[in-house]
Amino acid sequence: MITARQESGRRVLLALSERQEIRVAVDMAANLASGLGAPLQCVVVAQEDLLAAAGLPFVRVVGRGGQPLTMTPESVERHFHGVMRTVERELALCSHRLKLAWDLAQSRSHYLDAMTDALTEGDVAVVGGSDLRTAAGGPAAGLRRLLQKASAVVVPASRPVAKGSVRLLQVADEPDATALANDIAAALGTTLESLTVPGLARAPRHAAVVVASAATAETVGLAAFLRAADAMGAAAVVLRQGA
């Protein structure tokens, strides 16, 4: 853990359980934490449902190429230990580059349970896209639950663009959303541009982040908003009202 400046009351909380999303998610969380002058807390979630299913005779696991895989309690434990090591390595690289304060913990729980337990009021939550999509109730329910505590929920793109502006999706003048979106743009070292809801589908592909208040994102559907941002190669950020 590295001691660094802590200029705001915010904390950035990152929770992961999938190996393939680590680099993108850690990089996004670290840049936000550094730019906001906030400490970074990372939680690796060893998901209870996967641990419970490991080794059961009726559970069939298929790999990316369609080949059957053997899932045992030992292999699941190895997977989560591997995720923990990879996250720690990526955090160390980011902290060396950004002089960032960070901490790392492991939780044995369901993903959303672990995330909401770790959140404190006003945190910026960074979540893995696949973790959110497979959460109980689906991504929209997961976002609503996280926004009960978090001031913003950030979902990194699965294939992010290299650079781009931060786009604020608006249907009305929302000062709180604009202020937090400006903070995010400044933290990422880029500019903030406004975007209307009808323009979301036609938005230029160079946006790095698309930001919307929860109310605005609900007008297009939370899950649809996440899909649209990911199709652009942009991270999606949903802001809590009045955050």
C-alpha positions in Angstrom: 0.0 0.0 0.0 1.4 3.4 -1.0 0.6 6.6 0.8 -0.5 9.4 -1.5 -2.6 12.6 -1.5 -6.2 12.3 -0.5 -7.8 15.5 -1.7 -11.5 14.5 -1.7 -13.8 12.6 0.6 -14.5 10.1 -2.2 -13.1 6.6 -2.4 -12.9 4.5 -5.6 -14.0 0.9 -5.0 -13.2 -1.8 -7.6 -14.6 -5.3 -7.4 -13.6 -8.1 -9.7 -14.0 -11.8 -10.1 -13.1 -12.4 -13.8 -9.5 -12.5 -15.0 -10.1 -11.2 -18.5 -11.3 -7.8 -17.3 -8.6 -7.0 -14.8 -6.2 -4.8 -16.8 -8.9 -2.5 -18.2 -10.8 -2.2 -15.0 -7.8 -1.6 -12.8 -6.5 1.0 -15.2 -9.8 2.8 -15.2 -10.2 2.7 -11.4 -6.6 3.8 -10.8 -6.8 6.8 -13.2 -10.1 7.8 -11.6 -8.7 7.5 -8.1 -5.5 9.4 -9.0 -7.4 12.2 -10.8 -10.0 12.5 -7.9 -7.3 12.5 -5.3 -9.0 9.5 -3.7 -7.7 6.2 -2.3 -8.4 3.0 -4.3 -9.9 -0.1 -2.6 -10.0 -3.3 -4.6 -12.0 -6.4 -3.7 -11.5 -9.7 -5.4 -14.7 -11.7 -5.1 -14.5 -15.5 -4.8 -18.2 -16.1 -5.7 -20.0 -18.5 -3.4 -22.3 -19.9 -6.1 -19.3 -21.0 -8.2 -17.5 -22.4 -5.2 -20.6 -24.3 -4.2 -21.2 -25.7 -7.7 -17.6 -26.9 -8.2 -17.4 -30.7 -8.3 -21.1 -31.4 -8.5 -21.7 -34.2 -11.0 -24.6 -32.4 -12.8 -22.6 -29.1 -13.4 -21.2 -28.9 -16.9 -18.7 -26.2 -17.8 -17.9 -25.3 -21.4 -14.8 -23.3 -22.4 -14.6 -20.6 -25.0 -13.9 -23.0 -27.8 -16.8 -25.2 -26.9 -14.7 -27.9 -25.2 -15.9 -29.3 -21.9 -13.9 -28.3 -18.8 -13.5 -30.0 -15.5 -14.5 -27.7 -12.6 -13.4 -28.8 -9.1 -13.2 -27.0 -5.8 -9.4 -27.0 -6.3 -9.5 -25.5 -9.8 -11.9 -22.8 -8.7 -9.7 -21.9 -5.7 -6.7 -21.7 -8.2 -8.7 -19.4 -10.4 -9.5 -17.0 -7.7 -5.9 -17.1 -6.3 -4.8 -16.3 -9.9 -7.2 -13.4 -10.1 -5.9 -12.1 -6.8 -2.2 -12.2 -8.0 -3.0 -10.6 -11.3 -5.0 -7.8 -9.7 -2.1 -7.2 -7.2 0.4 -7.0 -10.0 -1.7 -4.6 -12.0 -2.3 -2.4 -8.9 1.4 -2.3 -8.2 2.2 -1.2 -11.7 -0.5 1.6 -11.6 0.5 2.7 -8.1 4.2 3.1 -9.2 3.1 5.2 -12.2 0.5 7.3 -10.4 1.8 7.3 -6.8 -1.6 6.0 -5.8 -2.9 4.8 -2.4 -4.5 1.4 -2.7 -5.6 -1.6 -0.7 -6.6 -5.1 -1.8 -8.9 -7.6 0.0 -10.7 -10.8 -0.9 -14.3 -11.6 -0.2 -16.2 -15.0 -0.3 -19.7 -13.9 -1.2 -22.0 -13.2 -4.1 -20.7 -10.4 -6.3 -23.3 -7.7 -5.6 -23.4 -8.7 -1.9 -19.6 -8.2 -1.6 -19.7 -4.9 -3.5 -22.6 -3.4 -1.5 -21.0 -4.5 1.8 -17.7 -2.8 0.9 -19.3 0.4 -0.4 -19.6 3.5 1.8 -21.8 6.5 1.1 -20.5 8.5 -1.9 -18.0 6.0 -3.2 -17.3 5.7 -6.9 -17.8 2.0 -7.8 -16.0 0.4 -10.7 -17.5 -3.0 -11.7 -16.6 -5.7 -14.2 -19.0 -5.8 -17.1 -19.4 -9.6 -17.1 -19.8 -9.6 -13.3 -22.6 -7.1 -13.6 -24.3 -8.9 -16.5 -24.4 -12.2 -14.6 -25.5 -10.7 -11.3 -28.8 -11.8 -9.8 -31.6 -9.8 -11.3 -29.6 -8.6 -14.3 -27.5 -5.5 -14.9 -30.2 -3.0 -14.4 -31.1 -4.3 -10.9 -27.5 -4.5 -10.0 -26.9 -0.9 -11.0 -29.9 0.3 -9.0 -28.7 -1.6 -5.9 -25.2 -0.2 -6.1 -26.5 3.4 -6.6 -28.2 3.2 -3.2 -24.7 3.9 -1.8 -22.4 4.8 -4.7 -22.3 8.3 -6.1 -21.4 6.8 -9.5 -21.1 3.3 -11.0 -18.4 2.9 -13.7 -18.5 -0.1 -16.1 -15.4 -0.2 -18.3 -15.8 -1.1 -22.0 -14.9 -4.7 -23.0 -12.8 -3.3 -25.9 -12.0 0.3 -25.0 -10.9 3.0 -27.4 -7.5 4.4 -26.9 -8.5 8.0 -26.3 -11.6 10.2 -26.4 -13.8 12.7 -24.7 -16.2 12.1 -21.8 -19.8 12.4 -23.2 -22.6 13.5 -20.8 -25.9 12.1 -21.9 -28.7 14.6 -20.9 -32.4 15.1 -21.3 -32.5 18.2 -19.1 -30.2 20.5 -17.2 -28.9 18.4 -14.3 -26.3 20.4 -12.3 -25.3 17.6 -10.0 -24.7 15.2 -12.9 -22.7 17.9 -14.8 -20.5 18.6 -11.8 -19.6 14.9 -11.2 -19.2 14.3 -15.0 -16.7 17.3 -15.0 -14.8 15.7 -12.1 -14.6 12.4 -14.0 -13.5 14.2 -17.2 -10.8 16.1 -15.3 -9.7 12.9 -13.5 -9.2 11.2 -16.9 -7.4 14.2 -18.4 -10.0 14.8 -21.1 -12.8 17.1 -22.1 -16.6 16.9 -21.3 -19.1 17.1 -24.2 -22.9 17.0 -23.9 -24.9 14.5 -25.8 -28.7 14.2 -26.1 -30.5 10.9 -25.7 -31.6 10.8 -29.4 -27.9 11.3 -30.4 -26.7 8.3 -28.4 -27.0 5.8 -31.2 -25.3 8.3 -33.6 -22.5 9.3 -31.3 -19.0 9.4 -32.7 -17.0 6.4 -31.9 -14.2 8.3 -30.2 -15.9 8.7 -26.9 -13.9 7.2 -24.0 -16.7 7.5 -21.5 -20.4 8.0 -21.7 -21.9 9.5 -18.5 -25.6 9.7 -17.6 -27.7 10.3 -14.5 -29.7 7.3 -13.4 -32.9 9.1 -14.5 -31.5 9.8 -18.0 -30.2 6.3 -18.4 -33.6 4.9 -17.3 -35.2 6.7 -20.3 -33.3 4.5 -22.7 -33.2 1.5 -20.3 -30.2 0.9 -18.0 -29.2 -2.3 -19.8 -29.6 -0.6 -23.2 -27.4 2.3 -22.0 -24.7 -0.2 -21.0 -24.8 -2.0 -24.4 -24.7 1.3 -26.4 -21.7 2.6 -24.5 -19.9 -0.8 -24.9 -20.6 -0.8 -28.6 -18.9 2.5 -28.9 -15.9 1.2 -27.0 -16.7 3.6 -24.2 -17.0 3.0 -20.4 -20.5 3.6 -19.1 -20.9 5.8 -16.0 -24.3 6.0 -14.2 -24.6 8.8 -11.6 -26.9 8.8 -8.6 -29.4 11.6 -8.4 -28.1 14.4 -6.1 -24.7 12.7 -5.7 
